[in-house]
Amino acid sequence: YSDSMALADDPIIYIDPKYFEIKGLPVITEDELIKSFNCPKLKIFYDHLELKQYLLDISWDMNNLLMMSSGNFNGIDIKEIADKIIK
């Protein structure tokens, strides 16, 4: 994933620690992620409610949001975030 977020203004990763617990793996640390993505400005969230609040607090004027997942962000209400961005 090295440099894949290099052009993002506010690169963010959400990691659900339960995934690692279920797999019996250690949770990837922030330092490991920053090095893997080669992105010092990378923000990492391990709590879906903190991620949601962060997204709701951002000024979305003249900004875009791209969310990609192999899951559902622990049930974050994407419509609620989208409604705030659109308004």
The first five atom37 places (N, CA, C, CB, O) and aatype in JSON, in Angstrom:
{
  "aatype": [18, 15, 3, 15, 12, 0, 10, 0, 3, 3, 14, 9, 9, 18, 9, 3, 14, 11, 18, 13, 6, 9, 11, 7, 10, 14, 19, 9, 16, 6, 3, 6, 10, 9, 11, 15, 13, 2, 4, 14, 11, 10, 11, 9, 13, 18, 3, 8, 10, 6, 10, 11, 5, 18, 10, 10, 3, 9, 15, 17, 3, 12, 2, 2, 10, 10, 12, 12, 15, 15, 7, 2, 13, 2, 7, 9, 3, 9, 11, 6, 9, 0, 3, 11, 9, 9, 11],
  "atom_mask": [
    [1, 1, 1, 1, 1],
    [1, 1, 1, 1, 1],
    [1, 1, 1, 1, 1],
    [1, 1, 1, 1, 1],
    [1, 1, 1, 1, 1],
    [1, 1, 1, 1, 1],
    [1, 1, 1, 1, 1],
    [1, 1, 1, 1, 1],
    [1, 1, 1, 1, 1],
    [1, 1, 1, 1, 1],
    [1, 1, 1, 1, 1],
    [1, 1, 1, 1, 1],
    [1, 1, 1, 1, 1],
    [1, 1, 1, 1, 1],
    [1, 1, 1, 1, 1],
    [1, 1, 1, 1, 1],
    [1, 1, 1, 1, 1],
    [1, 1, 1, 1, 1],
    [1, 1, 1, 1, 1],
    [1, 1, 1, 1, 1],
    [1, 1, 1, 1, 1],
    [1, 1, 1, 1, 1],
    [1, 1, 1, 1, 1],
    [1, 1, 1, 0, 1],
    [1, 1, 1, 1, 1],
    [1, 1, 1, 1, 1],
    [1, 1, 1, 1, 1],
    [1, 1, 1, 1, 1],
    [1, 1, 1, 1, 1],
    [1, 1, 1, 1, 1],
    [1, 1, 1, 1, 1],
    [1, 1, 1, 1, 1],
    [1, 1, 1, 1, 1],
    [1, 1, 1, 1, 1],
    [1, 1, 1, 1, 1],
    [1, 1, 1, 1, 1],
    [1, 1, 1, 1, 1],
    [1, 1, 1, 1, 1],
    [1, 1, 1, 1, 1],
    [1, 1, 1, 1, 1],
    [1, 1, 1, 1, 1],
    [1, 1, 1, 1, 1],
    [1, 1, 1, 1, 1],
    [1, 1, 1, 1, 1],
    [1, 1, 1, 1, 1],
    [1, 1, 1, 1, 1],
    [1, 1, 1, 1, 1],
    [1, 1, 1, 1, 1],
    [1, 1, 1, 1, 1],
    [1, 1, 1, 1, 1],
    [1, 1, 1, 1, 1],
    [1, 1, 1, 1, 1],
    [1, 1, 1, 1, 1],
    [1, 1, 1, 1, 1],
    [1, 1, 1, 1, 1],
    [1, 1, 1, 1, 1],
    [1, 1, 1, 1, 1],
    [1, 1, 1, 1, 1],
    [1, 1, 1, 1, 1],
    [1, 1, 1, 1, 1],
    [1, 1, 1, 1, 1],
    [1, 1, 1, 1, 1],
    [1, 1, 1, 1, 1],
    [1, 1, 1, 1, 1],
    [1, 1, 1, 1, 1],
    [1, 1, 1, 1, 1],
    [1, 1, 1, 1, 1],
    [1, 1, 1, 1, 1],
    [1, 1, 1, 1, 1],
    [1, 1, 1, 1, 1],
    [1, 1, 1, 0, 1],
    [1, 1, 1, 1, 1],
    [1, 1, 1, 1, 1],
    [1, 1, 1, 1, 1],
    [1, 1, 1, 0, 1],
    [1, 1, 1, 1, 1],
    [1, 1, 1, 1, 1],
    [1, 1, 1, 1, 1],
    [1, 1, 1, 1, 1],
    [1, 1, 1, 1, 1],
    [1, 1, 1, 1, 1],
    [1, 1, 1, 1, 1],
    [1, 1, 1, 1, 1],
    [1, 1, 1, 1, 1],
    [1, 1, 1, 1, 1],
    [1, 1, 1, 1, 1],
    [1, 1, 1, 1, 1]
  ],
  "atom_positions": [
    [[0.81, -1.21, 0.0], [0.0, 0.0, 0.0], [0.85, 1.27, 0.0], [-0.92, 0.0, 1.2], [0.31, 2.37, 0.08]],
    [[2.14, 1.12, -0.08], [3.04, 2.26, 0.0], [2.66, 3.34, -1.01], [4.48, 1.82, -0.23], [2.47, 3.07, -2.2]],
    [[2.55, 4.55, -0.51], [2.25, 5.76, -1.29], [0.84, 5.8, -1.87], [3.23, 5.87, -2.41], [0.52, 6.72, -2.63]],
    [[-0.02, 4.84, -1.55], [-1.37, 4.83, -2.13], [-2.24, 5.98, -1.62], [-2.05, 3.51, -1.81], [-3.25, 6.3, -2.24]],
    [[-1.86, 6.61, -0.52], [-2.63, 7.73, 0.0], [-1.84, 9.03, -0.06], [-3.07, 7.45, 1.43], [-2.2, 10.02, 0.59]],
    [[-0.77, 9.03, -0.82], [0.13, 10.19, -0.86], [-0.58, 11.47, -1.3], [1.27, 9.91, -1.79], [-0.2, 12.55, -0.84]],
    [[-1.57, 11.37, -2.16], [-2.24, 12.58, -2.66], [-3.49, 12.97, -1.87], [-2.62, 12.38, -4.1], [-4.1, 14.0, -2.14]],
    [[-3.86, 12.17, -0.89], [-5.03, 12.49, -0.07], [-4.68, 13.63, 0.89], [-5.52, 11.23, 0.72], [-3.62, 13.63, 1.51]],
    [[-5.59, 14.59, 1.01], [-5.37, 15.7, 1.94], [-5.5, 15.25, 3.39], [-6.35, 16.82, 1.66], [-4.78, 15.74, 4.26]],
    [[-6.4, 14.34, 3.64], [-6.68, 13.89, 5.0], [-6.87, 12.36, 4.98], [-7.95, 14.61, 5.59], [-7.99, 11.87, 5.11]],
    [[-5.76, 11.61, 4.83], [-5.88, 10.16, 4.74], [-6.23, 9.54, 6.1], [-4.59, 9.55, 4.21], [-5.63, 9.87, 7.13]],
    [[-7.21, 8.66, 6.07], [-7.72, 8.05, 7.3], [-7.88, 6.55, 7.08], [-9.07, 8.69, 7.74], [-8.29, 6.1, 6.01]],
    [[-7.54, 5.79, 8.11], [-7.8, 4.35, 8.09], [-8.57, 4.0, 9.35], [-6.46, 3.52, 7.99], [-8.24, 4.46, 10.45]],
    [[-9.6, 3.18, 9.17], [-10.33, 2.63, 10.32], [-9.99, 1.15, 10.41], [-11.88, 2.86, 10.19], [-10.08, 0.41, 9.43]],
    [[-9.61, 0.73, 11.61], [-9.3, -0.67, 11.85], [-10.18, -1.15, 12.99], [-7.78, -0.88, 12.18], [-10.21, -0.55, 14.07]],
    [[-10.89, -2.23, 12.75], [-11.71, -2.84, 13.8], [-10.84, -3.86, 14.54], [-13.0, -3.51, 13.2], [-10.52, -4.91, 13.99]],
    [[-10.47, -3.55, 15.8], [-9.62, -4.47, 16.56], [-10.22, -5.86, 16.73], [-9.33, -3.87, 17.91], [-9.49, -6.83, 16.93]],
    [[-11.55, -5.97, 16.66], [-12.2, -7.28, 16.81], [-11.79, -8.24, 15.69], [-13.72, -7.12, 16.82], [-11.73, -9.45, 15.91]],
    [[-11.5, -7.7, 14.5], [-11.05, -8.53, 13.39], [-9.79, -9.3, 13.79], [-10.79, -7.67, 12.12], [-9.68, -10.5, 13.55]],
    [[-8.85, -8.59, 14.39], [-7.59, -9.2, 14.79], [-7.81, -10.2, 15.93], [-6.58, -8.13, 15.19], [-7.17, -11.24, 15.98]],
    [[-8.71, -9.85, 16.83], [-9.04, -10.74, 17.94], [-9.61, -12.06, 17.41], [-10.05, -10.06, 18.9], [-9.21, -13.13, 17.85]],
    [[-10.55, -11.97, 16.48], [-11.17, -13.16, 15.89], [-10.12, -14.01, 15.18], [-12.28, -12.76, 14.91], [-10.16, -15.24, 15.26]],
    [[-9.2, -13.37, 14.48], [-8.16, -14.08, 13.72], [-7.0, -14.54, 14.61], [-7.63, -13.19, 12.62], [-6.14, -15.29, 14.16]],
    [[-6.98, -14.08, 15.88], [-5.89, -14.43, 16.77], [-4.58, -13.75, 16.41], [0.0, 0.0, 0.0], [-3.5, -14.3, 16.65]],
    [[-4.69, -12.56, 15.84], [-3.51, -11.8, 15.41], [-3.33, -10.56, 16.27], [-3.64, -11.41, 13.93], [-4.3, -10.05, 16.83]],
    [[-2.11, -10.07, 16.38], [-1.91, -8.8, 17.09], [-2.44, -7.65, 16.24], [-0.41, -8.58, 17.43], [-2.34, -7.68, 15.01]],
    [[-3.01, -6.64, 16.88], [-3.52, -5.47, 16.16], [-2.35, -4.72, 15.55], [-4.35, -4.54, 17.11], [-1.32, -4.53, 16.2]],
    [[-2.51, -4.29, 14.32], [-1.48, -3.5, 13.64], [-1.37, -2.15, 14.34], [-1.81, -3.33, 12.12], [-2.38, -1.49, 14.6]],
    [[-0.16, -1.74, 14.63], [0.05, -0.47, 15.34], [0.0, 0.71, 14.37], [1.39, -0.48, 16.09], [0.12, 0.55, 13.15]],
    [[-0.16, 1.88, 14.94], [-0.16, 3.1, 14.13], [1.16, 3.26, 13.4], [-0.44, 4.35, 15.0], [1.19, 3.6, 12.22]],
    [[2.26, 3.0, 14.09], [3.58, 3.13, 13.46], [3.72, 2.18, 12.27], [4.69, 2.87, 14.48], [4.26, 2.56, 11.23]],
    [[3.25, 0.95, 12.42], [3.32, -0.02, 11.33], [2.51, 0.45, 10.12], [2.82, -1.4, 11.8], [2.95, 0.32, 8.98]],
    [[1.33, 0.98, 10.38], [0.48, 1.47, 9.29], [1.11, 2.67, 8.58], [-0.89, 1.84, 9.82], [1.12, 2.74, 7.35]],
    [[1.61, 3.6, 9.36], [2.23, 4.8, 8.78], [3.41, 4.4, 7.9], [2.69, 5.77, 9.9], [3.59, 4.93, 6.8]],
    [[4.21, 3.47, 8.38], [5.36, 2.99, 7.59], [4.89, 2.23, 6.36], [6.28, 2.1, 8.44], [5.43, 2.43, 5.27]],
    [[3.89, 1.37, 6.51], [3.4, 0.57, 5.37], [2.83, 1.45, 4.27], [2.34, -0.41, 5.84], [3.04, 1.19, 3.08]],
    [[2.11, 2.5, 4.65], [1.51, 3.4, 3.67], [2.46, 4.51, 3.27], [0.23, 4.0, 4.23], [2.18, 5.28, 2.34]],
    [[3.6, 4.6, 3.96], [4.57, 5.67, 3.71], [3.84, 7.02, 3.74], [5.29, 5.45, 2.35], [3.95, 7.83, 2.82]],
    [[3.09, 7.23, 4.83], [2.21, 8.4, 4.92], [2.22, 8.95, 6.34], [0.76, 8.03, 4.48], [1.39, 8.55, 7.16]],
    [[3.13, 9.86, 6.65], [3.22, 10.4, 8.0], [1.96, 11.12, 8.48], [4.37, 11.34, 8.08], [1.72, 11.21, 9.68]],
    [[1.15, 11.63, 7.55], [-0.06, 12.38, 7.94], [-1.28, 11.47, 8.13], [-0.38, 13.45, 6.9], [-2.39, 11.95, 8.37]],
    [[-1.08, 10.16, 8.01], [-2.16, 9.19, 8.13], [-2.78, 9.24, 9.52], [-1.65, 7.78, 7.83], [-2.07, 9.23, 10.53]],
    [[-4.11, 9.3, 9.56], [-4.85, 9.23, 10.82], [-5.44, 7.82, 10.92], [-5.98, 10.34, 10.91], [-6.01, 7.31, 9.96]],
    [[-5.3, 7.21, 12.1], [-5.8, 5.86, 12.29], [-6.83, 5.87, 13.41], [-4.64, 4.87, 12.61], [-6.59, 6.4, 14.49]],
    [[-7.97, 5.27, 13.14], [-9.03, 5.14, 14.13], [-9.26, 3.66, 14.41], [-10.34, 5.83, 13.65], [-9.35, 2.85, 13.49]],
    [[-9.36, 3.32, 15.7], [-9.68, 1.96, 16.12], [-11.08, 1.9, 16.71], [-8.64, 1.46, 17.13], [-11.58, 0.82, 17.03]],
    [[-11.71, 3.04, 16.85], [-13.06, 3.13, 17.42], [-13.98, 3.76, 16.38], [-13.06, 3.97, 18.75], [-13.76, 4.89, 15.95]],
    [[-15.01, 3.02, 15.97], [-15.88, 3.51, 14.9], [-16.66, 4.77, 15.29], [-16.86, 2.43, 14.5], [-16.97, 5.58, 14.42]],
    [[-16.97, 4.93, 16.57], [-17.68, 6.14, 17.0], [-16.78, 7.37, 16.94], [-18.23, 5.95, 18.42], [-17.25, 8.47, 16.64]],
    [[-15.49, 7.19, 17.24], [-14.55, 8.31, 17.1], [-14.39, 8.69, 15.63], [-13.18, 7.94, 17.71], [-14.31, 9.87, 15.3]],
    [[-14.34, 7.7, 14.76], [-14.26, 7.97, 13.32], [-15.5, 8.74, 12.87], [-14.12, 6.66, 12.52], [-15.4, 9.74, 12.16]],
    [[-16.66, 8.27, 13.27], [-17.91, 8.93, 12.89], [-17.91, 10.39, 13.35], [-19.13, 8.18, 13.48], [-18.25, 11.29, 12.58]],
    [[-17.53, 10.63, 14.6], [-17.53, 12.0, 15.11], [-16.53, 12.86, 14.36], [-17.22, 12.0, 16.61], [-16.81, 14.02, 14.07]],
    [[-15.38, 12.31, 14.05], [-14.38, 13.04, 13.28], [-14.96, 13.47, 11.93], [-13.1, 12.18, 13.07], [-14.81, 14.62, 11.52]],
    [[-15.61, 12.54, 11.26], [-16.2, 12.84, 9.94], [-17.32, 13.87, 10.04], [-16.73, 11.56, 9.29], [-17.48, 14.7, 9.16]],
    [[-18.1, 13.81, 11.11], [-19.2, 14.77, 11.28], [-18.68, 16.17, 11.63], [-20.15, 14.28, 12.38], [-19.36, 17.16, 11.36]],
    [[-17.5, 16.24, 12.23], [-16.95, 17.53, 12.66], [-16.2, 18.27, 11.56], [-16.04, 17.32, 13.82], [-15.92, 19.46, 11.7]],
    [[-15.87, 17.59, 10.47], [-15.11, 18.21, 9.39], [-15.99, 19.18, 8.6], [-14.52, 17.13, 8.45], [-17.18, 18.93, 8.41]],
    [[-15.39, 20.29, 8.15], [-16.09, 21.17, 7.23], [-15.98, 20.54, 5.84], [-15.5, 22.63, 7.25], [-14.87, 20.33, 5.34]],
    [[-17.1, 20.24, 5.23], [-17.1, 19.55, 3.93], [-17.26, 20.5, 2.76], [-18.21, 18.52, 3.89], [-17.44, 20.06, 1.62]],
    [[-17.2, 21.8, 3.02], [-17.28, 22.79, 1.95], [-16.11, 22.6, 0.99], [-17.28, 24.23, 2.53], [-14.95, 22.7, 1.38]],
    [[-16.41, 22.32, -0.28], [-15.4, 22.14, -1.32], [-14.48, 20.94, -1.08], [-14.57, 23.4, -1.43], [-13.33, 20.94, -1.52]],
    [[-14.98, 19.94, -0.39], [-14.22, 18.72, -0.12], [-15.0, 17.5, -0.57], [-13.87, 18.61, 1.37], [-16.22, 17.56, -0.75]],
    [[-14.3, 16.41, -0.76], [-14.91, 15.14, -1.14], [-14.55, 14.09, -0.1], [-14.46, 14.69, -2.55], [-13.54, 14.2, 0.59]],
    [[-15.38, 13.07, -0.01], [-15.13, 11.96, 0.89], [-15.24, 10.67, 0.09], [-16.13, 11.97, 2.09], [-16.22, 10.44, -0.61]],
    [[-14.22, 9.85, 0.21], [-14.24, 8.52, -0.38], [-14.05, 7.53, 0.75], [-13.13, 8.35, -1.48], [-13.04, 7.56, 1.45]],
    [[-15.02, 6.65, 0.92], [-14.94, 5.61, 1.95], [-14.95, 4.26, 1.25], [-16.11, 5.73, 2.99], [-15.85, 3.96, 0.46]],
    [[-13.95, 3.44, 1.56], [-13.86, 2.11, 0.97], [-13.71, 1.12, 2.12], [-12.65, 2.0, -0.04], [-13.04, 1.39, 3.12]],
    [[-14.36, -0.03, 1.97], [-14.31, -1.0, 3.06], [-14.59, -2.4, 2.55], [-15.31, -0.62, 4.14], [-15.26, -2.61, 1.54]],
    [[-14.06, -3.35, 3.28], [-14.44, -4.74, 3.05], [-15.48, -5.14, 4.1], [-13.2, -5.69, 3.11], [-15.86, -6.31, 4.19]],
    [[-15.92, -4.16, 4.87], [-16.93, -4.39, 5.91], [-17.94, -3.26, 5.91], [0.0, 0.0, 0.0], [-18.27, -2.71, 4.86]],
    [[-18.42, -2.93, 7.1], [-19.45, -1.89, 7.18], [-19.11, -0.79, 8.19], [-20.78, -2.52, 7.55], [-20.0, -0.09, 8.68]],
    [[-17.83, -0.64, 8.5], [-17.39, 0.38, 9.45], [-18.14, 0.24, 10.78], [-17.6, 1.79, 8.87], [-18.49, 1.24, 11.41]],
    [[-18.37, -0.98, 11.18], [-19.09, -1.29, 12.43], [-20.45, -0.61, 12.51], [-18.26, -0.86, 13.62], [-20.9, -0.2, 13.58]],
    [[-21.11, -0.5, 11.37], [-22.47, 0.01, 11.36], [-22.59, 1.52, 11.41], [0.0, 0.0, 0.0], [-23.66, 2.04, 11.72]],
    [[-21.51, 2.24, 11.1], [-21.61, 3.71, 11.05], [-22.72, 4.08, 10.08], [-20.24, 4.36, 10.61], [-22.85, 3.49, 9.01]],
    [[-23.52, 5.05, 10.48], [-24.63, 5.5, 9.64], [-24.09, 6.4, 8.52], [-25.71, 6.26, 10.49], [-23.97, 7.62, 8.69]],
    [[-23.76, 5.78, 7.4], [-23.18, 6.51, 6.27], [-24.16, 7.56, 5.75], [-22.8, 5.53, 5.14], [-23.74, 8.64, 5.33]],
    [[-25.45, 7.26, 5.79], [-26.46, 8.23, 5.32], [-26.43, 9.5, 6.18], [-27.87, 7.6, 5.35], [-26.56, 10.6, 5.65]],
    [[-26.26, 9.35, 7.47], [-26.18, 10.51, 8.34], [-24.98, 11.4, 7.97], [-26.09, 10.06, 9.81], [-25.09, 12.62, 7.92]],
    [[-23.86, 10.76, 7.71], [-22.67, 11.52, 7.32], [-22.91, 12.17, 5.95], [-21.4, 10.6, 7.29], [-22.57, 13.34, 5.75]],
    [[-23.47, 11.43, 5.02], [-23.74, 11.96, 3.68], [-24.7, 13.14, 3.76], [-24.31, 10.86, 2.77], [-24.5, 14.15, 3.07]],
    [[-25.74, 13.04, 4.57], [-26.7, 14.14, 4.72], [-26.01, 15.4, 5.22], [-27.84, 13.75, 5.67], [-26.34, 16.5, 4.77]],
    [[-25.05, 15.26, 6.15], [-24.35, 16.43, 6.65], [-23.46, 17.02, 5.56], [-23.51, 16.07, 7.89], [-23.37, 18.24, 5.42]],
    [[-22.8, 16.17, 4.78], [-21.92, 16.66, 3.72], [-22.72, 17.43, 2.66], [-21.17, 15.48, 3.06], [-22.27, 18.46, 2.17]],
    [[-23.88, 16.93, 2.32], [-24.7, 17.53, 1.27], [-25.27, 18.88, 1.71], [-25.84, 16.59, 0.89], [-25.43, 19.78, 0.89]],
    [[-25.56, 19.02, 2.99], [-26.18, 20.28, 3.48], [-25.23, 21.42, 3.51], [-26.74, 20.09, 4.84], [-25.61, 22.53, 3.89]]
  ]
}
